[in-house]
Amino acid sequence: MKAELDWLDDPRVFRVNQIKAHSDHYWYRNYREMEEKQSSYWQSLNGQWKFYFAKCPQERPVGFYKPAFDDHNWDQIKVPSMIELHGDTQNQYINTLYPWEGHHFRRPAFTNGQQVVHGQFSQASDNSVGCYRTRFNLEPGLKGKQVRVQFAGVERALYVWLNGQFVGYAEDSFTPSEFDLTPYVKDNNNVLAVEVFKHSTASYLEDQDMFRFSGIFRDVTLQATPTTHIEDLLIKPTLNDDLTTGNLEVKMKVNGDIDGTVSVLVKDENGKSILCTDQAVTSSLDIVSEGINHVHLWDNHNPYLYELTIALHDSKGQLVEVIPYQFGFRKIEINDDHFLELNGHRLIIKGVNRHEWNCDSGRCITLSDMTNDIKTFKDNNINSVRTCHYADQIPWYYLCDQNGIYMMAENNLESHGTWQKMGAVEPSCNVPGSVPEWLDVVVDRARTNYETFKNHTSILFWSLGNESYAGDNLVKMQEFYKQHDDTRLVHYEGVCQNPRYRQQISDFESRMYLPPKDVEQYLQNNPDKPFIECEYMHSMGNSVGGMKAYMDLIKKYPTYCGGYIWDFIDQALQVYDPISGRDVMRYGGDFDDRHTDGDFSGDGLMFANRKPKPAMQEVKYYYGQFK
């Protein structure tokens, strides 16, 4: 199969040769590697890559993916990073509209790689392309193994070649894309080439309120799998009604040589074993431990985690793979009175929406950024986060598990600009709506979100996406979650725009910025769903004034769950100002970007340099009134 440019224009093509989504577990060669968290099966490809920027597809260098291609005149770019921050193209911040509006006419579903000029289709002149090349030798731990490459995040569509051979194609900017390199990889002098297009049909699904970047902005990693490998892991701890006893099910899918033995060990925080078993390897393993007594519950105040360790031995008894994973017991449900409960007690969401952001590197953030954010949450009585409006970096989910941060894990989906035009609700060409061509791609995004993060205790709610109206395709997303996960609830706010789907979509009545008096009106009229504000208290300027009115509703109405403040951190970039001679923060419109929503990107409780605004004091005070 060869790479086809037409894939950019077809919503039915969104992954080619991509490895199926699976759990985000790490694997190690032995226990020492596991303790040191350094796997010899993994090799980072982060660093300086050769780079060529093409303003449009027509200017792409022909055959750049071939090993003999002469790239000595190419620039270099840091991977991971954003192309726009490399200085090659325009920074642009917009909220609802699509980046091309006002410049080019496009209409979904099949014309995103093209533009319409005088009633005729012509090749897009604004779809910039980043061409990347890097050379690598396999480290010793990867030689002689099955080898794949993982791109943890690429905006917005990528084509991949290894040693001149086409490997695959992927969309969905914010979940991992993995490809098998084994047929083409060599021990030494490999040439990996990647072509990143800023726009594809995925652009219609990724109309989030943010700077519109492109490029390889998360880690690139080679991963070797041993002769016998656990490809997917499902950990399902469940609590009985007494909330003191429970059951544990561990399911594994095994690839490679279906031979040898697997041992499963689960210990509590004191090192006491609650499960220890050994059995022969099969392609599908299902281990169940019933009647676990004296279960320690997981919550925000006591994020108690059990330690699972899986060890694989081959037919000769040699250890080939060790997998650790932490998990907790908790029960999230809506009771008969429509109260939201965690572990049998009313749950109050004291949340924030959180974009991934760094004032120097945009959406390319560090582990230090994440740990600082967790500390800010804990210091200011914030107990929940909504991953607005995409999947975050994998380490963030582990940090939320370990620190008891309740998560609303949102799909990478927002199509605001297709149904809201100049402020009016006008869904004539709504994406994804009920259009059959968009069904598979949005259900796949739900599947990928679930399969990747399904083992994280912190995830209490799946969210179908943000501001994408409602239609048959979102119903299918809801059905996917309900068919695959009976341990969590499902959220979606946009159904309020198309209420005939209200009984088919979302376990919550969810609104954005609904005034307290209107929230109370819903709560007073025999609500059939608990009410949650997935966005409220829009934090522009120095205050989130009026917060008390919402907090009073929490005290008065048990069916009110609280909500998520918009939002946690400003989206602003720190640049040097030669006039003042100091570093300053620049927002939308400060980069001569047109069109733009200007300083609307400055609506965080934190400045972009992670210093708190005065509004954070109010949040700490009011959120601190509730346990």
SEFIFI-479711 format. One record per atom (N, C-alpha, C): x, y, z. Coordinates in steps of 0.2 Angstrom, whole numbers, plus 5000, padded with zeros to 4 digits. Example, Ala and Ser with C-alpha at 12.3 -4.5 7.8 and 13.67 -1.06 7.14 Angstrom:
residues 2
506649725039
506249785039
506649845039
506449895035
506849955036
506450005039
This chain:
residues 627
500449945000
500050005000
500450065000
500250114996
500650174996
500250234999
500650285001
500250345004
499850384999
499250395001
498850434997
498650505000
498750554996
498550624998
497750624999
497350584995
496650594995
496450575002
496850535006
496550515013
496450585017
496750635016
496650695020
495950725019
495650705013
494950735012
494350685013
494550625016
494050575017
493950555024
493450575027
493350555035
493350485036
493250445031
493150365032
493850335033
494450375031
495150355032
495450395037
495550365043
495850395048
496450355052
496550295050
497050255052
497250205047
497850205045
498150155040
498750115043
498650055044
499250015046
499350025054
498950065057
499050085064
498850025069
499350015073
499149965079
498549985083
498149935084
497549945088
497749975095
497250025097
497350055103
497349995109
497750005114
497849965119
497949995126
497949965131
498149995138
498850025138
498850075142
499450125142
500050095147
500050025148
500550005153
501250005150
501750005155
502450005153
502649925154
503149905150
503449845151
504149845152
504449795156
505149795157
505449725156
506149725156
506449665155
506549625161
506549655167
506649625173
506449665179
506549645185
506249685191
506749745192
507349735191
507849795192
507549855187
507449835181
507249895177
506549925179
506149875181
505449905184
505549955190
506049935194
506149975200
506450045198
506850045193
507250105191
506850145186
506250115183
505850145178
506250155172
506650115170
507050125164
507050055160
506650055155
506549995151
507049985145
507449935145
507849925139
507449905133
506849895134
506449885128
506149945124
506350005128
506050065125
506650115123
506650145118
507150195115
506850255113
507050315116
506850375114
507150405108
506650435103
506950465097
506850545098
506750565104
506650635105
507350665103
507350735101
507950765100
507950805094
508550825091
508550865085
508450825078
507950835074
507750805068
507850855062
508050825057
508050865051
507350885049
507250955046
506550975045
506551025039
506051015036
505851055030
505151085031
505051145030
504351175030
504051195024
503551165022
503151175015
502551215017
502451275014
501851315015
501251285013
501251235008
500751205005
500951135002
500451095001
500651024999
501051024992
500951074988
501251074981
502051084982
502251114988
502951134989
503351074993
502951024994
503350964998
503950944994
504450924997
505050894993
504850824991
504950814984
504750744981
505250694984
505050634986
505450584988
505850594994
505650644999
506050655004
506150595009
505750555009
505750495013
506250445011
506550445006
507050395003
507650405007
508050355009
508650355013
509150405010
509250395003
509750434999
509550504998
509050525000
508850594999
509350645002
509550694999
510050745002
509650795006
509750795012
509450845017
509950885020
510550895017
511050935021
510851005022
510451035017
510251105018
509651115022
509351055024
508751065028
508951095035
508451125038
508451155045
508451095050
508451115056
508351065061
507751095066
507451045069
506851055073
506951015079
506751035085
506750995091
506050955091
506150885092
505550845093
505650815100
505050835104
504450865102
504450945103
504050975098
503951045098
503351065093
503251125093
502651145089
503051185083
502751175077
503051205071
503051275071
502451305073
502351375074
502851405078
503051375084
503551405088
504251395086
504351365080
504951355077
505051415072
504551455071
504551515068
504451515060
504151455058
504051445051
503351475049
502851475053
502251495051
501851535056
501251555055
500851605059
500651575065
500751605071
500351585077
499651615076
499151565078
498451595077
498051565083
497751605087
497251585092
496551605090
496151555090
495451565088
494951515093
494351535094
493951495098
493451455094
492951485091
492451445088
492551435080
492751485077
492851475069
493451435068
493451405061
493951365059
494551415056
495151385056
495751435055
495651465048
495351425043
495351455036
494751505035
494351505039
493751545038
493951625037
493651655032
493851715030
494351725025
494651665024
495251655019
495051615013
494751555015
494651505010
493951475012
493551455006
492951425008
492951345008
492751315013
492751245014
492151225017
491951165015
491251135018
491351055019
491251035025
491350965026
490850925022
490950855020
491450825024
492150805020
492150815013
492650785009
493150835006
493150905008
493550955005
494050985009
494250955014
494750985019
495450995016
495650945012
496250955009
496251005003
495651025001
495551064995
495251134997
495251184992
494851244993
494451254987
493951294988
493451304982
493651374980
493851384973
493951444970
493551454964
493151504964
492651524958
492251454956
492051424962
491551364961
491951304959
492551304958
492951244957
493451224962
493551154963
494051134968
494751144965
495151164970
495851174968
496251154974
496951134973
497351104979
497351164984
497351144990
497351194996
498051234996
498051294997
498651334997
498851355004
498451335009
498551355016
498651295021
498751235018
498851175022
499551155022
499851185027
500551185028
500751115030
501451095028
501651025029
502351025032
502450995037
503150985040
503450915038
504050915036
504350855033
504950845038
504950785041
505450775047
505850715044
506450715046
506950655045
507350645051
507450585053
507950565058
508250505057
508950495059
509250425058
509350405065
509350335066
509450305072
509750235071
510050215076
510350145077
509950115083
509750045082
509350015088
509850005093
509650025099
509950005105
509949925107
510449905110
510549825111
509849795113
509449825118
508849795120
508349785115
508349815109
507849815104
508049765098
508649755098
508949715092
508649645092
508449615086
508149555086
507449545088
507149595090
506449595093
505949625088
505349615089
504749655086
504849725088
504849775083
504949845085
504349885082
504149925086
503649975084
503850045086
503550095083
503650165085
502950195087
503050235093
502450265096
502550345095
502050375092
502050445092
501450465097
501650495102
501250505108
500750565106
500950615102
500450665100
500750705093
500350705088
500550735082
499950775079
499950845078
499450875075
499650895068
499250865063
498550845064
498450775060
498850765055
498850705051
499550685049
499750625050
500450605049
500450545044
500950545040
501250495036
501950475038
502050405038
502650385041
502950335036
503650345035
504050295031
504650275035
504950215034
505550195037
505950165032
506550185031
507050165026
506750165019
506350215017
506050215011
505350185010
505150145015
504550105014
503950135018
503350145015
502850175018
502650125024
502550155030
502350125036
501650135038
501350195038
500650205040
500450275040
499850285041
499450355042
499050355048
498950415051
498550415057
498350485058
497750495061
497450555063
497350545071
496950595073
496850595081
497450625084
497450685085
498150725087
498350705094
497850685098
498050685105
498050615108
497950565105
498050495107
498650465104
498950415107
499550385104
499450345097
499850355092
499850325086
500450275085
500350215084
500850165084
500850125078
501450105075
501550075069
502150015070
502049965067
502549905067
503049925062
503649925064
504249945060
504649875058
504449825061
504849755060
505049745053
504549745048
504749725042
505349765039
505449825041
505949865038
506549895042
506449875048
506949905053
507649865052
508249905053
508849875053
509249885060
509749855061
510149865068
510449935067
510649955061
510950025061
510750065055
510850125056
510750175050
510050175047
509550175052
508850185049
508650255048
508250265043
508050335041
507250335042
507050365047
506350375049
506050445046
505550445042
505350505039
504550515041
504350575042
503750585044
503450655041
502850645038
502550705035
501950725039
501950785041
501350805045
501050865042
500350855041
499950905037
499550935043
499451005042
499151045047
498351025047
498151015041
497451005040
497250935036
496750905039
496450845036
495650855038
495350795036
494650795039
494650805047
495150775050
495250785057
495150855059
495350905055
495250975057
494550995059
494050965056
493350975058
493150945064
493550895067
493350865073
493750895079
494250945077
494750965082
494751045082
494151075083
494051145083
493951175090
494451155094
494451175101
494751245102
494451275107
494651345109
495351345111
495851355106
496551355108
496951385102
497651395103
498051405098
498051345093
498051365086
498051315081
498751295079
499051245082
499751225081
499751165076
500351145074
500451085071
501151055072
501250995071
501850965072
501950905077
502450875078
502550825082
502750855089
502250855094
502250895100
502250845106
502250785105
502450735111
502950685109
503150645114
503750605113
503650555107
504250535104
504250485099
504750425102
504450365102
504750315106
504750255102
505350215101
505350145099
505250105105
504850055103
504650005108
504749935105
505149895109
505249825107
504749775111
504549725108
504149675112
504449615112
504549575118
504849515118
504449465115
504749405115
504449345111
503749335113
503649335120
502949335122
502749405126
502249435124
502149505126
501349515128
501249545133
500549565135
500349625131
499949625126
499849675122
499249725125
498849695129
498249735132
498149705139
497949755143
497849735150
497149775152
496749735155
496149765158
496149745166
496149795170
496049785177
495349815179
494949765182
494349785184
494149765191
494349815196
494149805203
493449835204
493049795208
492349815209
492249805216
491849845219
491549845226
490949815227
490849775232
490149755233
489749805237
489149795238
488649845241
488849865248
489249825251
489449835258
490049885258
490349895253
490849945252
491449925256
491549865258
492149835262
492449775259
492049745255
492249685251
492249695244
492649665240
492649675233
492849615229
492949625222
493149575218
493649605213
494149565210
494649595205
494649545199
494649575194
494649535187
495249565183
495749525181
496249545177
496249515170
496149545165
496149515158
496749535154
497049485151
497649505147
497549475140
497849515135
497849485128
498649475127
498849415124
499549405124
499649395116
500249425114
500449415107
501149375107
501349355101
501949315101
501849245102
502449215105
502449145106
501949125112
501449095111
500949075116
501149015120
501649025124
502048975128
502349005134
502448965139
502748985145
502248995151
502349035156
501949045161
501849115163
501349135166
501249205169
501049205176
501349245180
501249255187
500949325188
500349325192
500049385194
500049395201
500349455204
500349465211
500049535212
499649535217
499349605219
499449615227
499749665228
499949685235
499549745237
499449755244
499149825246
499749865248
499649925251
500249975252
500649945257
500449895261
500849875267
501249805264
501249795258
501549735255
501249665256
500549675259
500249605260
499849585253
499949525252
499749495246
498949485246
498549505241
497849495241
497749445235
498249435230
498149395225
498849365223
498849305222
499549275219
499349215216
499449215209
499349155205
499849145199
499949085197
500349065192
499949015187
499949025180
499648985176
499948985169
499748945165
500048935158
499848995154
500249015149
500049075145
499549045140
499049085138
498649075133
498549145129
498249145123
498149205120
497749255123
497249235127
496849275131
496749245138
496949285143
496949265150
496449305154
496149275159
495649305163
495649275170
495949315174
496049295181
495549335186
495249295190
494649325194
494849305201
494849365206
494949345213
494249375216
493849335219
493249355222
493349355230
492949395233
492949395240
493549425244
493749485241
494249515244
494049555250
494249545256
494049575262
494449635264
494049675268
494449735271
494749785265
494349795260
494549835255
494749905257
495249935255
495450005256
495150045250
494750095252
494450135246
494850195244
494750205238
495150265234
494750325234
494950375236
494650445235
495150505235
494850565235
495250625235
495750625241
495450615247
495750625253
496250565254
496150505252
496550445253
496550405247
497050425242
497050395236
497450325236
497150275239
497450215241
497450175235
498050155233
498250115227
498550045229
498249995226
498549925226
499049915220
499549875221
500149865216
500049795213
499949795206
499849735202
500549725199
500849665199
501449655195
501249585191
501449595185
501349535181
502049515178
502149455178
502849425176
502749375171
503049375165
502949325160
503649285159
503649225159
504149175158
504049135152
504649125148
504549085142
504549005144
504548965139
504448895140
505148865144
505648905144
506248885148
506348915155
505748945156
505748975163
506149045164
506349075158
506749135158
506249195158
506349245163
505949305163
506049345157
505449365154
505449395147
505149465148
504649475153
504349535153
504049545160
504049605163
503749625169
503349685168
502749685171
502249745170
501949765177
502049825179
501749845185
501149895183
500749895188
500149945187
499849955194
499650015195
499350035202
498550045200
498150025205
497450035204
497150035211
496550065211
496150075217
495450045216
495150035222
494450015223
494050075224
493550095220
493050145221
492450135217
491850165219
491250155216
490850215215
490750235208
490450295206
489750275203
489250315206
488550295204
488150355205
487550345202
486950395203
486450355206
486250385212
485750345216
485050355214
484550325217
483850325215
483650395216
483950435220
483650505221
484050555216
484450525212
484850565207
485350605210
485650575215
486250605218
486850575215
487450615214
488050585212
488450555218
488650495218
488950465224
489550435222
490050435227
490750405227
490750365233
490850295232
490950255238
490350265243
489750275241
489150275245
489050345248
489450395246
489350465249
489250515243
488950565245
488850615240
489450645237
489550655231
490150675228
490050745225
490450795228
490450865225
491050875221
490950895215
491450915210
491750985211
492350985213
492651055214
493251055209
493051075202
493451055197
493651115193
494151105189
494351145184
494451115177
494351155172
494551125165
495351145164
495651105161
496451115160
496651095153
496851145150
497251135144
497951115146
498251075141
498951065142
499351135139
499751165144
500051225141
500651245145
501151265141
501751295144
501951365140
502051415143
502151485140
502751485135
503151435136
503751435132
503651395126
503351335127
503351285122
502651265120
502151305122
501451285119
501151225122
500851185118
500551115121
501151065122
501751075121
502251035122
502451045130
502151005134
502351015141
502750965144
502950975150
503450935154
503150895160
503450845162
503250815168
503250865174
503750905174
503750955180
503151005179
502951025173
502251065173
501751025176
501650955175
501150915177
501150915185
501750895187
501750895195
501650955198
501851015195
501651075198
500951095198
500551065193
499851075192
499551035198
499750975199
499450935204
499550965211
500150995212
500251035218
499751095219
499651125214
499151185214
498451165215
498251105212
497651075214
497551065221
498051025224
497951005231
498051065236
498451115234
498451175238
497851225238
497451215233
496851255232
496151225232
496151165235
495551125236
495251105230
495551095224
495351075218
495350995218
494750965217
494750895217
494650855211
494550895206
494350865199
494550905193
494750865188
494950895182
494550865176
494450915171
494150895165
494650905159
494850855156
495350855151
495150885144
495050955145
494750995139
495251005133
495050985127
494450945125
494750885121
495250845124
495650795121
495950755126
496250705124
496650655129
497350695131
497550695137
498150725139
498750675139
499350695140
499850655140
499750595145
500050535144
499950485148
500150495155
500750525157
500950525164
500350565168
499950615165
499550645169
498950605172
498750545169
498350505171
498550465178
499250445177
499550415183
499550465189
499750525188
499750575193
499150585196
498550585192
497950595195
497750535199
497850475197
497750415201
498150425208
498750435208
499150435214
498950495219
498650545216
498550605220
497750615221
497350565219
496650565221
496250625217
496450635211
496150695207
495650655203
494950675204
494450645200
494450675193
494350625188
494450655181
493850635177
493750685173
493250685167
493650675161
493750615158
494150605153
493850615146
494050665143
493650685137
493950665130
493450645126
493750625119
494050685115
494450675111
494650725106
494150745101
493650785103
493150805098
492850865100
492850915095
492450975096
492451005088
491751015087
491651035080
491151095080
491351145085
490951205086
490851245080
491351255076
491251295070
490751265064
490551205065
490151175060
489351185061
489251205067
488451215069
488351275072
488851315074
488751385077
489151435073
488751475069
489051515064
488851595066
489351635067
489251705069
488851705075
488851655080
488551655086
487851625086
487651605080
486951575079
487051505078
486551465081
486451395080
486251375073
486651355069
486451345062
486751275060
486451215062
486851155060
486751125054
486651165048
486551135042
487051085039
487651095041
488251055039
488551025045
488251015050
488450995057
488950925056
489450935059
489950875060
489950855068
489950795070
489850735065
489050725064
488650755068
487950745067
487650675066
487250665061
487050595059
487250575053
487850605050
488050585044
488450525044
488350475040
488650405040
489350405039
489650455035
490350455034
490750475040
490450505045
490850525051
490750475057
490350425056
490250375061
490850345064
491150305059
491750265061
492250305065
492450365062
492950405065
492850425072
492250445074
492050475081
492050415085
491750355083
491750295088
492450275089
492850275084
493550255085
493850305090
493750365090
494050405095
493750395102
493150375103
492950345109
493250285111
493350235106
493650175107
494450185110
494750225106
495450245108
495550275115
495150325116
495150355123
495050295128
494550255127
494350205132
494950155133
495150125127
495650075127
496350095130
496550155129
497150185131
497150195139
496550225141
496550245148
496150205153
495850145151
495350115154
495550095161
496150085163
496350055169
496550115175
496350175173
496550225178
495950235183
496050225189
495550235194
495350305195
495750355193
495550425193
494950445189
494850405183
494350425178
493650395181
493250445183
492550435185
492050445180
492250485175
491750495169
492150495163
491850465158
492050475151
491650535148
491950575144
491550635141
491650625133
491050625130
491050615123
491450665119
491550725121
491850785118
491550845120
491650895116
491450965118
491151005112
490551035113
490251075109
490251045101
489950995101
489850955094
489150945093
488650985096
487950975094
487750905096
487250875093
487050805095
486750775089
486850705088
486550675083
486650595084
486450555079
486550485079
487250465081
487750495078
488450475079
488650485086
488450535090
488650535097
488250485101
487650465099
487250415102
487750345102
488050335096
488450275095
489050285100
489350335101
489850345105
489650325112
489050355114
488850335121
488750265122
488450235116
488350165117
488950125117
489450145114
490150115115
490350105122
490350165125
490550165132
490150125137
489450125136
489050085140
489150015139
489349995133
489449925131
490049895134
490549945135
491249915137
491449935144
491049975147
491249995154
490650015158
490549965163
489949975168
490250005175
490850035175
491150055181
491150135181
490950165176
490950235175
490350265172
490250335173
489750375170
489950405164
489450425160
489650465153
489350535153
489750575151
489550645151
489550675144
489050725142
489050765136
488650815137
488850875136
488450945137
488050965131
488350945125
488050975119
487450955117
487150895120
486450875119
485950925120
486150975125
485651025126
485451065120
485851065115
485751105109
485251065104
485151005106
484750955102
484350905106
483950935111
483650895116
483250835115
483150825108
482750765107
483150695108
483850705109
484350655110
484450645118
484050685122
484250695129
484250625133
483750585131
483750515134
484250465132
484550485126
485050435123
485750455125
485850515127
486550535128
486650575134
487150555138
487350585144
486950555151
487350545156
487050525162
486850585166
487150645164
487050705168
486650755164
486250805167
486050865164
486650905165
486950935159
487550965159
487451035155
487651085158
487651155154
488351185155
488351235151
488951285152
488651355154
488951385159
488851455161
488151465162
487751415164
487051425166
486951475172
486651525172
486651565178
486351535184
486551545190
486251515196
485551505196
485151555195
484451555195
484151505190
484451495184
484251445180
484451375182
484951365185
485151305188
484651285193
484451335197
484051315203
483351295200
483151325195
482451315192
482451235190
483051215187
483051145185
483051105191
483451115196
483451075202
482851075206
482351125205
481751125209
481151085206
481251065200
480751035196
480850965194
480950925200
480950855199
481450825194
482150845195
482650825190
482650755190
482750725183
482850655182
483550635181
484050695181
484750675181
485050725185
485650705188
486050755192
486350815187
486350875190
486550935186
487350945187
487750955182
488450965182
488551025177
488951075180
489251125175
489951105173
489951085166
490551065164
491051125162
490751185162
491151245161
490751295165
491051335169
490651385173
491251435176
490951495178
491451545181
492051565176
491851585170
492351595165
492851645168
493451625169
493951665173
494351715169
493951765166
494351815163
494551865168
495051905167
495251955172
495551925178
495351965184
495651945190
495151915195
494551895193
494151875198
493651815195
493351775199
492851735197
492251755201
492051815201
491551845205
490851805204
490451805209
489851765209
489851695211
490451665213
490551595214
490151575220
489951625225
489551605231
488851575229
488551605224
487951585222
487851515220
488451495216
488451425214
488551375220
489051405225
489151365231
488551355235
488151405235
487551405239
487051345237
487051335230
486651285227
486851215229
487551205229
487851145231
487551125238
487551175243
487351165250
486551145250
486151175245
485451175246
485151115242
485451095236
485251045232
485750985231
485550925234
486050865233
486050845226
485650855222
485650835215
486150885211
486350935214
486850975210
487550955212
487950935207
488650905208
489150955208
489051025207
489651065206
489851075199
490451085198
490651095191
491451105190
491551125184
492251135182
492351205179
492751245183
492951315181
493251315174
493051365170
493451375164
493951445165
494551435165
494951365165
495551375170
495951325169
496551325174
497051375173
497251375166
497851415165
497751455158
498051515158
498051555152
498451525147
498151525141
498551515135
498851575132
499451585134
499851645132
500551625131
500951655127
501651635125
502051695127
502651675131
503051725133
503651735128
503651805126
504151825121
504551885124
505051895121
505551955123
505252015119
505152065123
504952135120
505552175120
505752195114
506352235113
506252305116
505652335116
505552395118
505652405125
505252365129
505352365136
505952325139
506252285135
506852245137
506752195142
506152165142
505952115146
505452065143
505352005146
504951955143
504251975145
503751965140
503051985141
502651925139
502051925141
501551875139
501151905133
501051865128
500751875122
500151835121
499551855119
498951825118
498751825111
498151795110
497851795103
497851865100
498051875094
498051945091
498651975092
499051955096
499751985097
500251965092
500051915088
500551895083
500351905076
499951965076
499651985069
499251925066
498951885070
498451835068
497751855066
497551845061
496851865059
496551805055
495951785056
495551805062
495851785068
495651815074
495851795080
495251805086
495251775091
494851795097
495251825102
495851855101
496151895105
496351865112
496251915117
496451895124
495951845127
495451815123
494951765126
495351705128
495951695126
496351645128
496651655135
496551715138
496751725144
496251725150
495951665150
495451655155
495551595160
496251595162
496451545167
496451575174
496451525179
496551545186
497251555187
497651535183
498451545183
498651575177
499151625178
499451655172
499851595168
500051605162
500351555158
501051535161
501351575165
501951555168
501851515175
501251495176
501051455182
501051495188
500951555188
500851595194
500151615195
499851605201
499151605202
498951685201
498351685199
497951755199
497651765205
497351825207
496951835213
496351795213
496051775207
495451725207
495651665211
496251635211
496351575214
496251575222
496251635225
496151645232
495351625233
494951655229
494251645229
494051565228
494351535224
494251465222
494451425229
495051445231
495251405237
494751415243
494551475244
494051485249
493451445249
493151455243
492451425242
492451345241
492951325237
493051255237
493251215243
493551255248
493751235254
493151225259
492551245257
492051235262
491751165261
491951125256
491651065255
492251015256
492050955259
492550905260
492650865253
